[in-house]
């Protein structure tokens, strides 16, 4: 888990987004079924998602809102919304990772769920329970869980580092105190010996 936490370091956000964009381009170019090619609209929405992911990588909430809006448009006009689904789900994971207020995380998850509920599940009335389960688990639940687990692991690691640093400072303070007491005792002993020697000395 430590390796995963390091991969999701704040300084590497831009690199993560570039890799995500490259995987999306690979999907569009090589991942389509034989005989199917991405439409012009699909390319435009995908490019929009790619550009937004990189341009707003420092602002996870803004990135999530734009990615979710692009997803809503994609659901309405496209048959294959994989790119925009991945973009919005990844953006939700980034929100769960970096947003300070827990309320913002849950509101973001609720917004993404509402987009699926309104635009996607409404078109498949006959299989609403299955669609609801699929939405809760994959595009909303999984990235939310991933972001929260990595966030919690990172915070626990930071707390452990702070606790170790505090204990180290306390140990050094105790050691300095012990040395000071030892020096004080040695100096006091020598001074006392000098006083006793001087008192016992008499000129002939």
Short mmCIF file of the C-alpha atoms (twelve columns), coordinates in Angstrom:
data_MODEL
# 
_entry.id   MODEL 
# 
loop_
_atom_site.group_PDB 
_atom_site.id 
_atom_site.type_symbol 
_atom_site.label_atom_id 
_atom_site.label_alt_id 
_atom_site.label_comp_id 
_atom_site.label_asym_id 
_atom_site.label_seq_id 
_atom_site.Cartn_x 
_atom_site.Cartn_y 
_atom_site.Cartn_z 
_atom_site.pdbx_PDB_model_num 
ATOM 1   C CA . UNK A 1   0.000   0.000  0.000   1 
ATOM 2   C CA . UNK A 2   2.939   2.308  0.596   1 
ATOM 3   C CA . UNK A 3   3.837   2.121  -3.114  1 
ATOM 4   C CA . UNK A 4   0.279   3.095  -4.095  1 
ATOM 5   C CA . UNK A 5   0.373   6.055  -1.709  1 
ATOM 6   C CA . UNK A 6   3.672   7.216  -3.243  1 
ATOM 7   C CA . UNK A 7   2.167   6.923  -6.732  1 
ATOM 8   C CA . UNK A 8   -0.629  9.254  -5.612  1 
ATOM 9   C CA . UNK A 9   1.684   11.927 -4.246  1 
ATOM 10  C CA . UNK A 10  0.495   15.505 -4.789  1 
ATOM 11  C CA . UNK A 11  3.654   16.405 -6.708  1 
ATOM 12  C CA . UNK A 12  2.954   13.643 -9.246  1 
ATOM 13  C CA . UNK A 13  -0.612  14.702 -10.091 1 
ATOM 14  C CA . UNK A 14  0.397   16.111 -13.473 1 
ATOM 15  C CA . UNK A 15  2.224   12.897 -14.388 1 
ATOM 16  C CA . UNK A 16  -0.802  10.796 -13.364 1 
ATOM 17  C CA . UNK A 17  -3.061  12.875 -15.578 1 
ATOM 18  C CA . UNK A 18  -0.690  12.592 -18.541 1 
ATOM 19  C CA . UNK A 19  -0.605  8.794  -18.144 1 
ATOM 20  C CA . UNK A 20  -4.400  8.728  -17.877 1 
ATOM 21  C CA . UNK A 21  -4.693  10.785 -21.073 1 
ATOM 22  C CA . UNK A 22  -2.274  8.497  -22.899 1 
ATOM 23  C CA . UNK A 23  -4.285  5.447  -21.861 1 
ATOM 24  C CA . UNK A 24  -7.450  7.178  -23.116 1 
ATOM 25  C CA . UNK A 25  -5.859  7.943  -26.470 1 
ATOM 26  C CA . UNK A 26  -4.699  4.318  -26.705 1 
ATOM 27  C CA . UNK A 27  -8.254  3.179  -26.057 1 
ATOM 28  C CA . UNK A 28  -9.660  5.419  -28.766 1 
ATOM 29  C CA . UNK A 29  -7.035  4.357  -31.315 1 
ATOM 30  C CA . UNK A 30  -6.613  0.659  -30.525 1 
ATOM 31  C CA . UNK A 31  -9.370  -0.355 -28.099 1 
ATOM 32  C CA . UNK A 32  -12.404 -0.075 -30.350 1 
ATOM 33  C CA . UNK A 33  -14.134 -3.141 -31.756 1 
ATOM 34  C CA . UNK A 34  -13.097 -4.165 -35.223 1 
ATOM 35  C CA . UNK A 35  -14.896 -2.053 -37.804 1 
ATOM 36  C CA . UNK A 36  -15.778 0.674  -35.295 1 
ATOM 37  C CA . UNK A 37  -13.961 3.962  -35.148 1 
ATOM 38  C CA . UNK A 38  -14.372 6.923  -32.787 1 
ATOM 39  C CA . UNK A 39  -16.746 9.550  -34.094 1 
ATOM 40  C CA . UNK A 40  -15.806 13.208 -34.410 1 
ATOM 41  C CA . UNK A 41  -18.013 14.026 -31.406 1 
ATOM 42  C CA . UNK A 42  -16.354 11.291 -29.367 1 
ATOM 43  C CA . UNK A 43  -12.928 12.691 -30.235 1 
ATOM 44  C CA . UNK A 44  -13.953 16.230 -29.280 1 
ATOM 45  C CA . UNK A 45  -15.385 15.175 -25.932 1 
ATOM 46  C CA . UNK A 46  -12.359 12.976 -25.260 1 
ATOM 47  C CA . UNK A 47  -9.923  15.765 -26.126 1 
ATOM 48  C CA . UNK A 48  -11.888 18.118 -23.884 1 
ATOM 49  C CA . UNK A 49  -11.572 15.617 -21.030 1 
ATOM 50  C CA . UNK A 50  -7.844  15.157 -21.713 1 
ATOM 51  C CA . UNK A 51  -7.101  18.889 -21.771 1 
ATOM 52  C CA . UNK A 52  -9.185  19.616 -18.663 1 
ATOM 53  C CA . UNK A 53  -7.511  16.786 -16.725 1 
ATOM 54  C CA . UNK A 54  -4.085  18.330 -17.283 1 
ATOM 55  C CA . UNK A 55  -5.071  22.009 -17.112 1 
ATOM 56  C CA . UNK A 56  -7.006  21.621 -13.834 1 
ATOM 57  C CA . UNK A 57  -4.838  18.947 -12.200 1 
ATOM 58  C CA . UNK A 58  -3.999  21.385 -9.358  1 
ATOM 59  C CA . UNK A 59  -7.696  22.050 -8.691  1 
ATOM 60  C CA . UNK A 60  -9.355  18.642 -8.214  1 
ATOM 61  C CA . UNK A 61  -12.847 19.965 -7.491  1 
ATOM 62  C CA . UNK A 62  -12.915 22.154 -10.619 1 
ATOM 63  C CA . UNK A 63  -11.574 19.245 -12.667 1 
ATOM 64  C CA . UNK A 64  -14.283 16.974 -11.278 1 
ATOM 65  C CA . UNK A 65  -17.099 19.423 -12.068 1 
ATOM 66  C CA . UNK A 66  -15.970 19.890 -15.674 1 
ATOM 67  C CA . UNK A 67  -15.393 16.158 -16.174 1 
ATOM 68  C CA . UNK A 68  -18.863 15.422 -14.797 1 
ATOM 69  C CA . UNK A 69  -20.417 17.991 -17.145 1 
ATOM 70  C CA . UNK A 70  -18.594 16.388 -20.098 1 
ATOM 71  C CA . UNK A 71  -19.893 12.995 -18.955 1 
ATOM 72  C CA . UNK A 72  -23.462 14.279 -18.950 1 
ATOM 73  C CA . UNK A 73  -23.046 15.552 -22.513 1 
ATOM 74  C CA . UNK A 74  -21.371 12.305 -23.604 1 
ATOM 75  C CA . UNK A 75  -24.193 10.170 -22.192 1 
ATOM 76  C CA . UNK A 76  -26.692 12.221 -24.177 1 
ATOM 77  C CA . UNK A 77  -24.884 12.154 -27.541 1 
ATOM 78  C CA . UNK A 78  -22.571 9.115  -27.578 1 
ATOM 79  C CA . UNK A 79  -22.967 5.353  -27.575 1 
ATOM 80  C CA . UNK A 80  -19.508 4.753  -26.045 1 
ATOM 81  C CA . UNK A 81  -18.887 7.024  -23.038 1 
ATOM 82  C CA . UNK A 82  -15.934 5.078  -21.622 1 
ATOM 83  C CA . UNK A 83  -13.449 7.967  -21.845 1 
ATOM 84  C CA . UNK A 84  -15.699 10.431 -20.056 1 
ATOM 85  C CA . UNK A 85  -16.742 7.834  -17.486 1 
ATOM 86  C CA . UNK A 86  -13.121 7.143  -16.611 1 
ATOM 87  C CA . UNK A 87  -12.367 10.878 -16.540 1 
ATOM 88  C CA . UNK A 88  -15.154 11.697 -14.100 1 
ATOM 89  C CA . UNK A 89  -14.446 8.671  -11.898 1 
ATOM 90  C CA . UNK A 90  -10.732 9.464  -11.737 1 
ATOM 91  C CA . UNK A 91  -11.566 13.079 -10.934 1 
ATOM 92  C CA . UNK A 92  -13.782 11.873 -8.070  1 
ATOM 93  C CA . UNK A 93  -10.853 9.832  -6.709  1 
ATOM 94  C CA . UNK A 94  -8.653  12.950 -6.833  1 
ATOM 95  C CA . UNK A 95  -11.324 14.924 -4.958  1 
ATOM 96  C CA . UNK A 96  -11.449 12.215 -2.287  1 
ATOM 97  C CA . UNK A 97  -7.655  12.387 -2.078  1 
ATOM 98  C CA . UNK A 98  -7.081  16.115 -1.784  1 
ATOM 99  C CA . UNK A 99  -10.237 17.987 -0.781  1 
ATOM 100 C CA . UNK A 100 -10.057 19.171 2.829   1 
ATOM 101 C CA . UNK A 101 -13.741 19.046 3.706   1 
ATOM 102 C CA . UNK A 102 -15.352 15.580 3.895   1 
ATOM 103 C CA . UNK A 103 -18.687 17.170 2.966   1 
ATOM 104 C CA . UNK A 104 -17.270 18.200 -0.409  1 
ATOM 105 C CA . UNK A 105 -16.218 14.598 -1.087  1 
ATOM 106 C CA . UNK A 106 -19.676 13.211 -0.364  1 
ATOM 107 C CA . UNK A 107 -21.419 15.969 -2.323  1 
ATOM 108 C CA . UNK A 108 -19.169 15.231 -5.304  1 
ATOM 109 C CA . UNK A 109 -19.978 11.527 -5.115  1 
ATOM 110 C CA . UNK A 110 -23.678 12.385 -4.895  1 
ATOM 111 C CA . UNK A 111 -23.426 14.659 -7.929  1 
ATOM 112 C CA . UNK A 112 -21.770 11.971 -10.050 1 
ATOM 113 C CA . UNK A 113 -24.361 9.442  -8.940  1 
ATOM 114 C CA . UNK A 114 -27.137 11.910 -9.811  1 
ATOM 115 C CA . UNK A 115 -25.705 12.387 -13.318 1 
ATOM 116 C CA . UNK A 116 -25.816 8.634  -13.886 1 
ATOM 117 C CA . UNK A 117 -29.267 8.429  -12.330 1 
ATOM 118 C CA . UNK A 118 -30.718 11.171 -14.534 1 
ATOM 119 C CA . UNK A 119 -28.947 10.557 -17.822 1 
ATOM 120 C CA . UNK A 120 -28.078 6.860  -17.905 1 
ATOM 121 C CA . UNK A 121 -30.343 4.857  -15.605 1 
ATOM 122 C CA . UNK A 122 -33.503 6.687  -16.709 1 
ATOM 123 C CA . UNK A 123 -33.076 5.191  -20.197 1 
ATOM 124 C CA . UNK A 124 -33.039 1.625  -18.876 1 
ATOM 125 C CA . UNK A 125 -36.159 1.448  -16.740 1 
ATOM 126 C CA . UNK A 126 -36.450 -2.325 -17.030 1 
ATOM 127 C CA . UNK A 127 -33.131 -2.979 -15.330 1 
ATOM 128 C CA . UNK A 128 -32.930 -0.156 -12.781 1 
ATOM 129 C CA . UNK A 129 -31.689 -2.299 -9.845  1 
ATOM 130 C CA . UNK A 130 -28.853 -3.748 -11.929 1 
ATOM 131 C CA . UNK A 131 -27.927 -0.314 -13.281 1 
ATOM 132 C CA . UNK A 132 -28.030 1.207  -9.796  1 
ATOM 133 C CA . UNK A 133 -25.756 -1.508 -8.466  1 
ATOM 134 C CA . UNK A 134 -23.370 -1.021 -11.386 1 
ATOM 135 C CA . UNK A 135 -23.220 2.743  -10.823 1 
ATOM 136 C CA . UNK A 136 -22.751 2.490  -7.065  1 
ATOM 137 C CA . UNK A 137 -19.960 -0.080 -7.355  1 
ATOM 138 C CA . UNK A 138 -17.919 0.872  -10.427 1 
ATOM 139 C CA . UNK A 139 -17.972 4.521  -11.527 1 
ATOM 140 C CA . UNK A 140 -18.815 6.045  -8.118  1 
ATOM 141 C CA . UNK A 141 -18.075 3.585  -5.316  1 
ATOM 142 C CA . UNK A 142 -14.722 2.237  -6.488  1 
ATOM 143 C CA . UNK A 143 -12.957 5.586  -7.092  1 
ATOM 144 C CA . UNK A 144 -14.447 7.002  -3.895  1 
ATOM 145 C CA . UNK A 145 -13.208 4.016  -1.902  1 
ATOM 146 C CA . UNK A 146 -9.766  4.155  -3.538  1 
ATOM 147 C CA . UNK A 147 -9.371  7.863  -2.816  1 
ATOM 148 C CA . UNK A 148 -10.505 7.552  0.799   1 
ATOM 149 C CA . UNK A 149 -8.282  4.531  1.505   1 
ATOM 150 C CA . UNK A 150 -5.189  6.245  0.081   1 
ATOM 151 C CA . UNK A 151 -6.070  9.484  1.896   1 
ATOM 152 C CA . UNK A 152 -6.491  7.666  5.230   1 
ATOM 153 C CA . UNK A 153 -3.264  5.698  4.730   1 
ATOM 154 C CA . UNK A 154 -1.365  8.887  3.931   1 
ATOM 155 C CA . UNK A 155 -2.773  10.707 6.973   1 
ATOM 156 C CA . UNK A 156 -1.925  7.774  9.251   1 
ATOM 157 C CA . UNK A 157 1.605   7.752  7.840   1 
ATOM 158 C CA . UNK A 158 1.985   11.468 8.518   1 
ATOM 159 C CA . UNK A 159 0.685   11.035 12.059  1 
ATOM 160 C CA . UNK A 160 3.164   8.196  12.627  1 
ATOM 161 C CA . UNK A 161 6.022   10.383 11.342  1 
ATOM 162 C CA . UNK A 162 4.975   13.270 13.610  1 
ATOM 163 C CA . UNK A 163 4.695   10.920 16.577  1 
ATOM 164 C CA . UNK A 164 8.126   9.436  15.838  1 
ATOM 165 C CA . UNK A 165 9.632   12.928 15.526  1 
ATOM 166 C CA . UNK A 166 8.017   13.976 18.816  1 
ATOM 167 C CA . UNK A 167 9.303   10.860 20.566  1 
ATOM 168 C CA . UNK A 168 12.766  11.469 19.114  1 
ATOM 169 C CA . UNK A 169 12.757  15.052 20.402  1 
ATOM 170 C CA . UNK A 170 11.616  13.841 23.828  1 
ATOM 171 C CA . UNK A 171 14.367  11.200 23.885  1 
ATOM 172 C CA . UNK A 172 16.994  13.804 22.972  1 
ATOM 173 C CA . UNK A 173 15.665  16.137 25.675  1 
ATOM 174 C CA . UNK A 174 15.860  13.329 28.252  1 
ATOM 175 C CA . UNK A 175 19.395  12.531 27.134  1 
ATOM 176 C CA . UNK A 176 20.446  16.167 27.403  1 
ATOM 177 C CA . UNK A 177 18.868  16.340 30.853  1 
ATOM 178 C CA . UNK A 178 20.737  13.219 31.982  1 
ATOM 179 C CA . UNK A 179 24.037  14.626 30.681  1 
ATOM 180 C CA . UNK A 180 23.375  17.956 32.399  1 
ATOM 181 C CA . UNK A 181 22.621  16.208 35.702  1 
ATOM 182 C CA . UNK A 182 25.735  14.084 35.381  1 
ATOM 183 C CA . UNK A 183 27.882  17.137 34.647  1 
ATOM 184 C CA . UNK A 184 26.298  18.980 37.536  1 
ATOM 185 C CA . UNK A 185 27.011  16.086 39.900  1 
ATOM 186 C CA . UNK A 186 30.622  15.753 38.702  1 
ATOM 187 C CA . UNK A 187 31.287  19.502 38.944  1 
ATOM 188 C CA . UNK A 188 29.605  19.677 42.364  1 
ATOM 189 C CA . UNK A 189 31.693  16.738 43.577  1 
ATOM 190 C CA . UNK A 190 34.936  18.334 42.403  1 
ATOM 191 C CA . UNK A 191 34.039  21.701 43.903  1 
ATOM 192 C CA . UNK A 192 33.185  20.022 47.204  1 
ATOM 193 C CA . UNK A 193 36.476  18.143 47.128  1 
ATOM 194 C CA . UNK A 194 38.361  21.377 46.469  1 
ATOM 195 C CA . UNK A 195 36.571  23.098 49.359  1 
ATOM 196 C CA . UNK A 196 37.356  20.236 51.732  1 
ATOM 197 C CA . UNK A 197 40.992  20.168 50.576  1 
ATOM 198 C CA . UNK A 198 41.339  23.923 51.063  1 
ATOM 199 C CA . UNK A 199 39.797  23.751 54.515  1 
ATOM 200 C CA . UNK A 200 42.144  20.945 55.506  1 
ATOM 201 C CA . UNK A 201 45.280  22.756 54.265  1 
ATOM 202 C CA . UNK A 202 47.226  24.783 56.872  1 
ATOM 203 C CA . UNK A 203 50.411  26.703 56.217  1 
ATOM 204 C CA . UNK A 204 53.479  25.423 58.057  1 
# 
